């Protein structure tokens, strides 16, 4: 489902309705201020899934670092990030 973009003013005026839509309909909202996206409103379940994905990613990078360190001297972080990017197609900063 694509997020719905609303202004910060609309959020302020419709907060109850927006929270109900997030909770019951699973809607997602991007909040803009002066046309610039500044925040999102998502369900707590989605936030938990995102946090879990971040934890899994961090654990994988740590595992990679330990494996490489066991093979030779400690590895620069840049090399770990490059290896992660090759495996997953995602560049981490």
Phi and psi in degrees as a GROMACS rama.xvg file:
@    title "Ramachandran Plot"
@    xaxis  label "Phi"
@    yaxis  label "Psi"
@TYPE xy
-77.7358  143.426  UNK-2
-69.4432  154.512  UNK-3
-99.6445  128.663  UNK-4
-94.8917  128.745  UNK-5
-136.713  162.101  UNK-6
-82.8509  160.97  UNK-7
-61.0915  -35.3738  UNK-8
-65.2676  -41.3028  UNK-9
-64.9007  -38.5698  UNK-10
-59.2071  -46.9782  UNK-11
-60.0482  -42.5091  UNK-12
-75.7387  -24.0945  UNK-13
-124.826  24.956  UNK-14
-54.8669  -42.4759  UNK-15
-62.7197  -46.181  UNK-16
-63.5547  -42.7254  UNK-17
-63.8123  -45.3007  UNK-18
-61.4887  -40.0656  UNK-19
-63.2351  -40.7661  UNK-20
-65.568  -37.8014  UNK-21
-66.3205  -46.2661  UNK-22
-69.0667  -48.266  UNK-23
-96.5701  -31.1777  UNK-24
-104.692  -9.7908  UNK-25
74.88  17.0412  UNK-26
-67.02  154.545  UNK-27
-122.868  144.53  UNK-28
-128.468  137.36  UNK-29
-103.898  127.42  UNK-30
-99.8379  128.14  UNK-31
-112.218  145.424  UNK-32
-122.809  118.657  UNK-33
53.5043  39.9722  UNK-34
82.2988  -0.00640556  UNK-35
-108.204  126.01  UNK-36
-63.1477  129.72  UNK-37
-125.891  -18.7204  UNK-38
-162.253  170.475  UNK-39
-136.6  150.713  UNK-40
-116.543  116.555  UNK-41
-132.271  167.619  UNK-42
-71.2622  158.887  UNK-43
-64.0275  -32.2435  UNK-44
-64.3998  -41.45  UNK-45
-65.7868  -40.4041  UNK-46
-60.4304  -43.5941  UNK-47
-63.5442  -39.0736  UNK-48
-63.6901  -42.3349  UNK-49
-62.2839  -43.4347  UNK-50
-63.4894  -38.4376  UNK-51
-64.7423  -42.6462  UNK-52
-61.7743  -40.9978  UNK-53
-62.5008  -43.4555  UNK-54
-62.3442  -42.6632  UNK-55
-63.369  -41.5898  UNK-56
-63.1287  -46.4644  UNK-57
-61.8853  -40.6189  UNK-58
-65.2854  -36.6868  UNK-59
-66.8283  -41.5238  UNK-60
-63.4524  -40.8295  UNK-61
-63.1566  -42.4683  UNK-62
-60.4934  -44.5469  UNK-63
-61.0042  -42.4968  UNK-64
-62.5048  -42.571  UNK-65
-64.9914  -41.9857  UNK-66
-62.9587  -45.0372  UNK-67
-67.7784  -38.0961  UNK-68
-65.5768  -32.4405  UNK-69
-70.3171  -24.8584  UNK-70
-84.8065  -27.4845  UNK-71
-163.83  -165.531  UNK-72
-59.8632  161.609  UNK-73
-50.6714  147.072  UNK-74
-99.7084  137.507  UNK-75
-62.0557  146.427  UNK-76
-56.9834  -37.5502  UNK-77
-57.98  -39.1827  UNK-78
-66.2625  -40.0341  UNK-79
-61.3578  -44.8547  UNK-80
-64.1001  -38.087  UNK-81
-64.5137  -42.5356  UNK-82
-64.6352  -41.2326  UNK-83
-61.6873  -43.6649  UNK-84
-61.7157  -41.3468  UNK-85
-62.8338  -38.4515  UNK-86
-73.0205  -37.7501  UNK-87
-117.873  -7.31621  UNK-88
69.3069  19.6845  UNK-89
-124.199  125.418  UNK-90
-90.7685  122.137  UNK-91
-100.084  145.549  UNK-92
